[in-house]
Amino acid sequence: MQERTKLSICISILRWLIFVYFGAVGLWRLQRFLPLTESSSTDPSCRQAILQGEEQINQLPQVKLQKGYWDKVGFMYDPPAGRPQKYQYILEKTSGIRNVFSSPQFMSKISQNIMDNCSDVSMVGFSDARFVADINYGFFAQNAVKKVCRPDPLFFVSIHITYPFGVRNWSHDGCN
């Protein structure tokens, strides 16, 4: 009888942990879709660069921009000084979305224009609505814009060993 009680306690704890885990994951995903009005740039040239990027995306055949929003650069990156912001484009899952993700020149050109005109932006992201495909371009030395590797969550522990506090400078990722 006592073993059955221990088993029911373990099952209750396991259910609670699963509930907390999926709740945290759900909140993390939800925050990705909430606009951050505090971080949006008020510079007219910045707004114009973002609108130009939206127009370029919408002009592609069978590609539709779902939305764009401001975000902070993720906690696993060390953005350049004075550039803590990211602008994220979310594309609807259409037949032409693959054309965007297979064209680094297209994404790099839009990213370069935004980072040239938005002094606080160090990263521009392109993703589908479910973040299955998520490609980021970041601001490097000499105003260069290059693809930024996303840290692999499976190696999160090694990141903490290699980089204090889990932060790594994206210029050292070596996936450009």
Beta strands, then each sheet from edge to edge (+ up, - down):
strand 1: 65-72
strand 2: 85-91
strand 3: 121-128
strand 4: 134-139
strand 5: 145-148
sheet 1: 1+ 2- 3- 4+ 5-
end
